Amino acid sequence: MRLLVHSARQVVTITNEDVFYLSGRAMKSVEVLQNNDDGVAVAIDEGKTPEEATEIIIRDQIPRLKNMMDQKLLSVENIDVFCEKGIFDTEQSRRILQAGKEIELRINFHGDELNPMKSAEMGAELNATAISHLEMVSKKGIEDMAVSGTVAVMLPTTAYLMKLKPPPVHEFIEAGVPVAIGSDFNPNVHCLAMPTVMNLACTMFGMSMPEALIAATLNAAASLGRGSTHGAIQKGRVGDLVIINANKWEHIIYQLGSHQHLIDIVVKKGKIVYRSTTDY
C-alpha cells in the first residue's frame, strides 16, 4: 500500500513501513496500548492482480519488513490479510500469512465476511491468534477454531453499516471459542466508541451484557496476544481500567452515546491518563 500526500510544494509517497515507523514513534510518547498490524494484505494496488500482489508481498514487502524489524526501526506484531473474493483467495491468504509467521509475526486476519472462504479452517490450521468478521463461517471452521484456540473477533459496527447477517456468536461460545469484539475502525467505519460497539453486540448479535463485557476486555486482550497480562483487574496483570460514574457497570453498555458523562477516570499502567471534567 502507498499513500500519496499532496502539499503545496511536493507529493510525498508514504509506504506501509513509514506508517509503522511513525506509529511506533507515537506509541512511545503516549500511554496507550496499541498493536501494530502488518496491513500490507488488506487491499490490492491499482493495476495489480491478486496473484501479482501476493508475490510482491511475499517476495519484497515481508522481507523488507523483517529487515527493518531487525534494525529496530519498526515494531510489528501481527500479519493481516483480507481473505475475500476479489481480494485474496484462501490459498493466496495462506501463503501471505505463512510468510508472516516465518518471521515470527502473529496471525491476526479478516475472513469469511461476505463469502464462505474457509478462512476459519485455514487460519486454525496455521494456529492464528485471531480471525475477524466470520459472518459466513462454516460449522467445521468453528470446530477447528475451538481446537486451535483461535479467538473469533466480532465487528458489530461493520455488520451494522453493511447490513450483514449476524455471525453465529453463540455457536462459537458453545463450541468453546473465545469471542472478542472490536470497532473495526477504518475509512468505511468511523467508530472508536467501544461502549457503542458493546451495545450493538447485544442488540444485533444477541450477546448478553456480561458476554459483551468479557468480549471487549479479557477476550479482546487475548486476540492481541495479551490474554495473560491485560483485560482483567487481577493481581499480576497490567493496571489498566476504566472507572465509570454509574450505579451499575451495565450502564456503559445500556447507554447509547454521550459516554463522556459515564467515563470518569481512565487508568493506564496504574497511572491516571484521563479524568473527566464534566459536572454531574
ROROVO-456737 format. One line per 8 residues: their letters; for each residue x, y, z of N, C-alpha, C. Coordinates in steps of 0.02 Angstrom, whole numbers, padded with zeros to 5 digits. Example, Ala and Ser with C-alpha at 12.3 -4.5 7.8 and 13.67 -1.06 7.14 Angstrom:
% residues 2
as	00660/-00284/00390/00615/-00225/00390/00660/-00165/00390; 00642/-00112/00354/00684/-00053/00357/00645/00002/00394
//
This chain:
% residues 280
mrllvhsa	00042/-00060/00000/00000/00000/00000/00044/00062/00000; 00025/00112/-00039/00060/00175/-00039/00009/00232/-00039; 00022/00281/00003/-00022/00339/00007/00015/00399/-00023; -00019/00437/-00064/00010/00498/-00092/-00016/00558/-00054; 00029/00592/-00020/00010/00651/00019/00030/00713/-00020; -00019/00754/-00038/-00006/00814/-00079/00003/00875/-00034; 00054/00912/-00047/00064/00977/-00014/00071/01030/-00068; 00080/01091/-00048/00085/01146/-00096/00148/01140/-00139
rqvvtitn	00199/01106/-00112/00263/01105/-00147/00281/01037/-00178; 00255/00983/-00148/00278/00918/-00172/00227/00864/-00157; 00237/00807/-00189/00197/00747/-00175/00243/00698/-00139; 00222/00676/-00079/00262/00631/-00039/00229/00562/-00038; 00267/00511/-00055/00242/00443/-00052/00254/00413/00017; 00200/00389/00048/00205/00358/00114/00190/00284/00107; 00236/00242/00127/00227/00170/00122/00203/00141/00188; 00187/00076/00188/00169/00042/00250/00223/00050/00302
edvfylsg	00286/00043/00280/00341/00048/00328/00343/00116/00362; 00329/00170/00323/00326/00237/00352/00272/00241/00405; 00214/00213/00389/00158/00214/00436/00176/00178/00500; 00206/00118/00495/00226/00080/00554/00278/00118/00595; 00326/00150/00560/00378/00186/00595/00349/00245/00635; 00306/00284/00602/00275/00341/00635/00230/00318/00692; 00194/00264/00681/00151/00237/00733/00192/00216/00794; 00248/00183/00780/00292/00161/00835/00319/00220/00875
ramksvev	00338/00274/00840/00362/00334/00874/00306/00364/00918; 00246/00365/00890/00189/00394/00927/00173/00352/00989; 00177/00286/00982/00161/00242/01038/00207/00253/01098; 00269/00273/01084/00317/00285/01138/00302/00349/01176; 00263/00393/01147/00252/00459/01177/00185/00464/01213; 00143/00413/01208/00078/00416/01241/00066/00351/01280; 00025/00357/01333/00011/00299/01375/-00049/00260/01347; -00041/00233/01288/-00096/00196/01257/-00068/00131/01229
lqnnddgv	-00104/00077/01242/-00084/00012/01214/-00109/00008/01142; -00064/-00007/01096/-00084/-00015/01027/-00043/-00070/00996; -00075/-00112/00957/-00039/-00163/00920/-00028/-00140/00849; 00031/-00152/00823/00046/-00135/00754/00034/-00197/00711; -00015/-00193/00667/-00026/-00247/00619/00016/-00234/00557; 00033/-00289/00522/00063/-00282/00456/00005/-00283/00407; -00022/-00225/00389/-00082/-00222/00348/-00069/-00221/00274; -00013/-00252/00252/00003/-00248/00181/-00046/-00287/00138
avaidegk	-00085/-00331/00166/-00126/-00375/00125/-00201/-00366/00137; -00222/-00305/00145/-00294/-00292/00152/-00323/-00258/00091; -00281/-00239/00044/-00303/-00209/-00018/-00251/-00223/-00072; -00271/-00213/-00134/-00227/-00228/-00190/-00213/-00163/-00227; -00149/-00150/-00240/-00130/-00090/-00277/-00162/-00089/-00346; -00181/-00030/-00368/-00212/-00022/-00434/-00166/-00049/-00489; -00195/-00087/-00534/-00157/-00114/-00590/-00125/-00182/-00576; -00133/-00207/-00515/-00105/-00272/-00497/-00161/-00324/-00489
tpeeatei	-00146/-00386/-00508/-00192/-00441/-00495/-00180/-00466/-00424; -00227/-00502/-00394/-00215/-00530/-00328/-00152/-00573/-00325; -00140/-00613/-00377/-00081/-00655/-00377/-00017/-00614/-00381; -00017/-00562/-00421/00041/-00517/-00425/00054/-00484/-00358; 00000/-00461/-00327/00006/-00429/-00261/00033/-00478/-00209; 00009/-00540/-00212/00033/-00591/-00166/00108/-00601/-00173; 00131/-00607/-00234/00203/-00618/-00247/00244/-00559/-00222; 00220/-00498/-00233/00256/-00438/-00211/00261/-00437/-00134
iirdqipr	00206/-00453/-00102/00205/-00453/-00029/00255/-00504/-00001; 00253/-00565/-00029/00296/-00618/-00003/00369/-00607/-00022; 00381/-00587/-00083/00449/-00580/-00109/00484/-00516/-00085; 00446/-00461/-00081/00477/-00396/-00068/00458/-00366/00000; 00393/-00360/00013/00371/-00321/00070/00386/-00354/00137; 00372/-00419/00143/00384/-00452/00207/00459/-00456/00223; 00503/-00474/00175/00575/-00472/00190/00599/-00402/00209; 00572/-00350/00176/00592/-00282/00193/00568/-00264/00264
lknmmdqk	00509/-00287/00280/00482/-00277/00347/00527/-00311/00399; 00547/-00372/00385/00591/-00410/00431/00657/-00373/00441; 00685/-00347/00387/00748/-00311/00392/00741/-00249/00436; 00687/-00213/00429/00676/-00153/00470/00663/-00171/00543; 00629/-00228/00554/00619/-00251/00622/00685/-00270/00654; 00728/-00304/00616/00793/-00324/00642/00836/-00263/00661; 00827/-00209/00624/00864/-00147/00638/00831/-00104/00691; 00777/-00130/00721/00739/-00094/00773/00708/-00030/00746
llsvenid	00697/-00027/00681/00664/00031/00652/00588/00025/00655; 00564/-00036/00660/00492/-00049/00664/00478/-00099/00719; 00419/-00093/00747/00395/-00143/00794/00326/-00167/00770; 00325/-00224/00737/00264/-00252/00708/00251/-00319/00740; 00189/-00333/00758/00173/-00393/00795/00131/-00443/00756; 00089/-00419/00710/00040/-00462/00677/00045/-00458/00602; 00025/-00511/00569/00016/-00512/00496/-00058/-00516/00482; -00082/-00474/00438/-00153/-00470/00422/-00163/-00481/00348
vfcekgif	-00220/-00509/00330/-00239/-00516/00260/-00316/-00515/00258; -00343/-00491/00203/-00416/-00492/00194/-00431/-00549/00146; -00453/-00605/00174/-00468/-00664/00135/-00540/-00658/00110; -00548/-00639/00047/-00615/-00625/00020/-00613/-00628/-00055; -00670/-00644/-00085/-00675/-00644/-00158/-00657/-00576/-00186; -00616/-00575/-00239/-00596/-00513/-00269/-00537/-00479/-00235; -00517/-00505/-00177/-00458/-00478/-00142/-00405/-00533/-00144; -00396/-00569/-00089/-00350/-00626/-00088/-00390/-00689/-00074
dteqsrri	-00382/-00740/-00117/-00418/-00802/-00105/-00385/-00840/-00048; -00413/-00898/-00031/-00390/-00934/00028/-00318/-00956/00023; -00297/-00981/-00035/-00228/-01004/-00042/-00179/-00946/-00044; -00197/-00891/-00077/-00154/-00832/-00076/-00147/-00805/-00004; -00203/-00804/00032/-00202/-00782/00101/-00157/-00827/00143; -00164/-00892/00132/-00122/-00940/00170/-00048/-00926/00159; -00029/-00915/00097/00042/-00903/00081/00068/-00839/00114; 00027/-00787/00113/00047/-00723/00144/00053/-00732/00220
lqagkeie	00004/-00764/00250/00005/-00774/00322/00063/-00818/00344; 00076/-00871/00305/00132/-00915/00320/00198/-00877/00316; 00205/-00834/00267/00266/-00794/00260/00275/-00748/00320; 00220/-00720/00344/00224/-00678/00404/00241/-00719/00466; 00212/-00778/00470/00226/-00822/00527/00300/-00841/00530; 00330/-00849/00471/00400/-00869/00468/00448/-00815/00493; 00424/-00753/00497/00466/-00700/00528/00439/-00683/00597; 00402/-00732/00626/00379/-00729/00695/00326/-00676/00708
lrinfhgd	00284/-00663/00658/00226/-00620/00668/00166/-00664/00688; 00125/-00639/00733/00063/-00674/00749/00014/-00666/00691; -00026/-00717/00680/-00076/-00715/00626/-00141/-00688/00655; -00164/-00632/00628/-00224/-00598/00652/-00256/-00566/00591; -00305/-00599/00561/-00329/-00577/00495/-00405/-00575/00490; -00429/-00551/00432/-00500/-00543/00419/-00523/-00595/00367; -00580/-00627/00380/-00603/-00677/00332/-00675/-00698/00344; -00702/-00735/00295/-00770/-00762/00298/-00821/-00707/00314
elnpmksa	-00811/-00648/00284/-00858/-00593/00297/-00916/-00593/00247; -00901/-00589/00183/-00953/-00583/00133/-00967/-00649/00098; -00918/-00693/00096/-00924/-00758/00063/-00891/-00812/00105; -00916/-00874/00100/-00884/-00929/00136/-00818/-00948/00103; -00762/-00927/00132/-00696/-00937/00103/-00656/-00992/00137; -00686/-01023/00189/-00649/-01071/00231/-00589/-01037/00264; -00597/-00973/00279/-00544/-00936/00313/-00532/-00965/00383; -00585/-00984/00417/-00578/-01009/00485/-00538/-01074/00486
emgaelna	-00553/-01119/00439/-00516/-01182/00436/-00443/-01170/00422; -00430/-01126/00373/-00361/-01110/00355/-00324/-01077/00412; -00357/-01028/00445/-00325/-00993/00500/-00310/-01039/00558; -00357/-01083/00574/-00346/-01130/00629/-00288/-01177/00614; -00282/-01197/00551/-00227/-01241/00531/-00160/-01207/00542; -00158/-01140/00533/-00096/-01102/00542/-00088/-01078/00614; -00135/-01099/00659/-00134/-01077/00729/-00138/-01001/00735; -00185/-00972/00698/-00195/-00900/00702/-00214/-00879/00772
taishlem	-00190/-00821/00793/-00209/-00793/00858/-00282/-00772/00856; -00303/-00740/00802/-00372/-00716/00797/-00393/-00709/00724; -00458/-00716/00713/-00488/-00704/00647/-00548/-00658/00657; -00554/-00607/00616/-00608/-00558/00623/-00662/-00568/00569; -00721/-00544/00584/-00782/-00547/00542/-00819/-00612/00553; -00807/-00662/00510/-00834/-00730/00519/-00909/-00735/00513; -00941/-00689/00478/-01013/-00695/00467/-01031/-00758/00428; -00987/-00779/00382/-01001/-00835/00338/-00960/-00897/00357
vskkgied	-00942/-00902/00420/-00901/-00959/00443/-00942/-01024/00439; -00907/-01079/00428/-00939/-01145/00425/-00938/-01178/00494; -00978/-01230/00502/-00978/-01267/00565/-00910/-01297/00578; -00878/-01324/00526/-00812/-01353/00534/-00761/-01299/00553; -00769/-01240/00525/-00725/-01185/00542/-00728/-01168/00616; -00788/-01168/00643/-00797/-01156/00715/-00763/-01211/00755; -00774/-01273/00735/-00743/-01330/00770/-00667/-01326/00768; -00640/-01308/00710/-00567/-01303/00703/-00539/-01247/00746
mavsgtva	-00574/-01191/00749/-00551/-01135/00790/-00552/-01153/00865; -00601/-01193/00884/-00603/-01215/00954/-00542/-01257/00971; -00521/-01299/00925/-00463/-01343/00936/-00399/-01301/00938; -00393/-01253/00894/-00331/-01213/00889/-00328/-01157/00942; -00384/-01142/00974/-00385/-01088/01023/-00385/-01019/00992; -00404/-01015/00929/-00406/-00951/00893/-00465/-00909/00916; -00453/-00845/00929/-00506/-00800/00952/-00548/-00777/00892; -00614/-00779/00900/-00660/-00753/00849/-00677/-00680/00867
vmlpttay	-00658/-00634/00823/-00670/-00563/00836/-00731/-00539/00797; -00783/-00520/00833/-00844/-00496/00803/-00839/-00420/00793; -00864/-00395/00737/-00859/-00324/00720/-00929/-00295/00707; -00966/-00279/00760/-01036/-00257/00752/-01046/-00195/00710; -01000/-00146/00714/-01010/-00084/00677/-01007/-00096/00602; -00963/-00140/00580/-00959/-00156/00509/-01022/-00193/00486; -01044/-00240/00527/-01105/-00277/00511/-01165/-00230/00507; -01167/-00181/00552/-01221/-00132/00553/-01220/-00090/00489
lmklkppp	-01162/-00064/00472/-01157/-00019/00414/-01172/-00056/00349; -01147/-00117/00343/-01154/-00154/00280/-01215/-00200/00279; -01254/-00198/00334/-01315/-00238/00338/-01301/-00312/00326; -01249/-00337/00360/-01230/-00407/00354/-01271/-00450/00401; -01276/-00513/00385/-01310/-00559/00431/-01266/-00568/00493; -01295/-00575/00553/-01255/-00581/00613/-01213/-00645/00611; -01151/-00642/00636/-01111/-00703/00641/-01139/-00748/00695; -01124/-00813/00693/-01152/-00860/00741/-01117/-00857/00809
vhefieag	-01127/-00802/00844/-01090/-00789/00906/-01098/-00846/00956; -01160/-00867/00968/-01171/-00917/01020/-01148/-00987/00999; -01144/-00999/00935/-01114/-01062/00913/-01039/-01062/00929; -01007/-01005/00922/-00937/-01000/00942/-00930/-01012/01017; -00971/-00977/01056/-00966/-00982/01129/-00979/-01054/01152; -01031/-01085/01125/-01048/-01154/01144/-00994/-01204/01125; -00956/-01188/01071/-00902/-01232/01049/-00838/-01221/01089; -00837/-01169/01130/-00778/-01155/01170/-00728/-01108/01137
vpvaigsd	-00750/-01073/01084/-00707/-01024/01050/-00711/-00957/01088; -00655/-00928/01108/-00658/-00862/01140/-00684/-00810/01090; -00733/-00771/01111/-00763/-00720/01068/-00744/-00651/01093; -00714/-00611/01049/-00697/-00542/01064/-00738/-00496/01019; -00742/-00433/01036/-00774/-00384/00992/-00727/-00324/00983; -00733/-00292/00925/-00691/-00234/00910/-00729/-00184/00868; -00701/-00125/00860/-00734/-00071/00823/-00724/-00076/00748; -00670/-00109/00726/-00652/-00112/00655/-00645/-00042/00626
fnpnvhcl	-00619/00004/00665/-00612/00074/00643/-00571/00077/00579; -00600/00105/00527/-00567/00109/00462/-00602/00163/00420; -00577/00178/00360/-00610/00231/00321/-00684/00219/00307; -00705/00157/00311/-00775/00141/00298/-00818/00144/00361; -00787/00133/00419/-00824/00131/00482/-00789/00177/00532; -00813/00237/00540/-00781/00285/00585/-00814/00282/00654; -00796/00231/00692/-00822/00224/00760/-00767/00197/00804; -00747/00237/00853/-00697/00215/00903/-00729/00201/00970
amptvmnl	-00794/00210/00977/-00828/00206/01041/-00845/00133/01058; -00804/00103/01101/-00817/00034/01120/-00883/00024/01158; -00907/00073/01198/-00973/00063/01227/-01027/00054/01174; -01022/00091/01119/-01069/00083/01063/-01062/00014/01032; -01000/-00008/01024/-00987/-00074/00995/-01018/-00128/01040; -01011/-00121/01105/-01040/-00170/01151/-01116/-00169/01147; -01145/-00109/01141/-01217/-00104/01135/-01242/-00140/01072; -01208/-00130/01016/-01227/-00163/00954/-01217/-00239/00958
actmfgms	-01165/-00260/00994/-01154/-00332/01002/-01214/-00364/01038; -01243/-00327/01085/-01301/-00353/01121/-01364/-00350/01078; -01376/-00292/01047/-01439/-00282/01011/-01441/-00316/00943; -01383/-00321/00910/-01381/-00351/00843/-01362/-00425/00843; -01315/-00443/00888/-01289/-00511/00889/-01318/-00554/00944; -01360/-00524/00987/-01392/-00563/01039/-01348/-00582/01097; -01293/-00546/01106/-01249/-00561/01163/-01278/-00532/01226; -01267/-00565/01282/-01286/-00536/01346/-01235/-00482/01365
mpealiaa	-01253/-00440/01412/-01206/-00387/01432/-01142/-00416/01463; -01146/-00468/01506/-01084/-00498/01530/-01042/-00527/01474; -01073/-00558/01424/-01036/-00584/01367/-01001/-00528/01328; -01036/-00472/01320/-01007/-00416/01283/-00949/-00385/01322; -00956/-00382/01388/-00902/-00354/01429/-00839/-00398/01425; -00847/-00463/01431/-00790/-00508/01426/-00759/-00504/01356; -00802/-00499/01305/-00778/-00495/01236/-00737/-00432/01223; -00756/-00377/01257/-00722/-00313/01246/-00661/-00304/01290
tlnaaasl	-00650/-00349/01338/-00595/-00341/01385/-00548/-00402/01382; -00564/-00454/01419/-00520/-00511/01425/-00507/-00546/01358; -00561/-00559/01321/-00552/-00593/01257/-00521/-00547/01204; -00535/-00482/01209/-00503/-00435/01163/-00427/-00434/01174; -00407/-00437/01238/-00336/-00441/01253/-00306/-00505/01225; -00342/-00560/01231/-00318/-00624/01204/-00310/-00620/01128; -00354/-00583/01095/-00349/-00577/01022/-00287/-00540/01000; -00256/-00503/01046/-00195/-00466/01032/-00134/-00501/01061
grgsthga	-00143/-00562/01085/-00088/-00599/01114/-00069/-00577/01183; -00116/-00543/01218/-00103/-00517/01284/-00153/-00543/01335; -00177/-00603/01325/-00228/-00631/01369/-00205/-00644/01439; -00140/-00651/01450/-00115/-00665/01517/-00092/-00603/01555; -00090/-00546/01521/-00064/-00485/01552/-00115/-00427/01555; -00164/-00429/01512/-00212/-00374/01508/-00284/-00401/01509; -00332/-00355/01511/-00401/-00375/01501/-00441/-00391/01563; -00409/-00391/01622/-00444/-00405/01684/-00409/-00369/01741
iqkgrvgd	-00447/-00353/01793/-00419/-00323/01854/-00400/-00380/01900; -00336/-00394/01902/-00312/-00453/01938/-00239/-00442/01958; -00220/-00467/02015/-00151/-00461/02038/-00104/-00492/01987; -00052/-00455/01970/-00003/-00479/01922/-00015/-00456/01851; -00075/-00429/01837/-00089/-00402/01771/-00074/-00327/01768; -00069/-00302/01708/-00057/-00230/01698/-00117/-00191/01725; -00102/-00136/01760/-00155/-00097/01792/-00191/-00050/01745; -00231/-00078/01700/-00272/-00039/01653/-00345/-00046/01673
lviinank	-00380/00010/01683/-00451/00005/01699/-00486/00071/01685; -00552/00066/01679/-00595/00124/01669/-00643/00128/01728; -00647/00186/01759/-00694/00197/01814/-00753/00237/01787; -00813/00211/01796/-00872/00245/01768/-00914/00276/01823; -00951/00327/01805/-00995/00362/01851/-01066/00337/01840; -01081/00280/01871/-01147/00249/01863/-01159/00203/01922; -01222/00188/01935/-01239/00143/01990/-01223/00071/01973; -01225/00054/01909/-01211/-00015/01887/-01165/-00013/01826
wehiiyql	-01121/-00063/01821/-01074/-00065/01765/-01111/-00073/01699; -01171/-00103/01700/-01207/-00114/01638/-01225/-00049/01601; -01224/00007/01637/-01241/00071/01605/-01193/00089/01548; -01131/00065/01552/-01082/00081/01499/-01103/00050/01433; -01143/-00004/01437/-01169/-00036/01376/-01239/-00012/01361; -01280/-00006/01412/-01350/00011/01403/-01359/00081/01374; -01317/00128/01395/-01323/00196/01369/-01293/00200/01300; -01331/00225/01252/-01308/00230/01183/-01287/00303/01169
gshqhlid	-01223/00315/01168/-01197/00382/01155/-01185/00423/01218; -01154/00481/01209/-01138/00527/01265/-01100/00493/01321; -01051/00452/01303/-01015/00413/01353/-00968/00456/01396; -00955/00518/01373/-00911/00561/01413/-00942/00575/01481; -01009/00567/01487/-01041/00578/01551/-01035/00516/01596; -01016/00460/01568/-01009/00399/01606/-00936/00384/01624; -00890/00398/01579/-00820/00381/01590/-00788/00434/01634; -00773/00415/01695/-00747/00462/01745/-00671/00465/01745
ivvkkgki	-00640/00407/01749/-00566/00403/01753/-00542/00345/01710; -00487/00356/01675/-00453/00303/01638/-00383/00295/01667; -00367/00233/01686/-00302/00217/01716/-00263/00173/01668; -00201/00191/01654/-00158/00152/01610/-00093/00137/01647; -00077/00073/01654/-00017/00051/01690/-00014/00082/01760; -00073/00086/01792/-00076/00112/01860/-00076/00187/01865; -00072/00223/01809/-00071/00296/01810/-00135/00323/01779; -00161/00376/01810/-00221/00409/01782/-00200/00448/01719
vyrsttdy	-00229/00429/01662/-00213/00464/01599/-00272/00506/01575; -00330/00498/01607/-00388/00539/01589/-00432/00547/01651; -00455/00608/01662/-00503/00621/01716/-00556/00668/01688; -00619/00648/01695/-00674/00688/01668/-00679/00755/01704; -00694/00807/01666/-00705/00873/01695/-00779/00891/01694; -00821/00841/01676/-00893/00853/01672/-00923/00862/01741; -00964/00911/01751/-01000/00921/01814/-01064/00879/01813; -01074/00842/01866/-01132/00798/01869/-01186/00830/01911
//
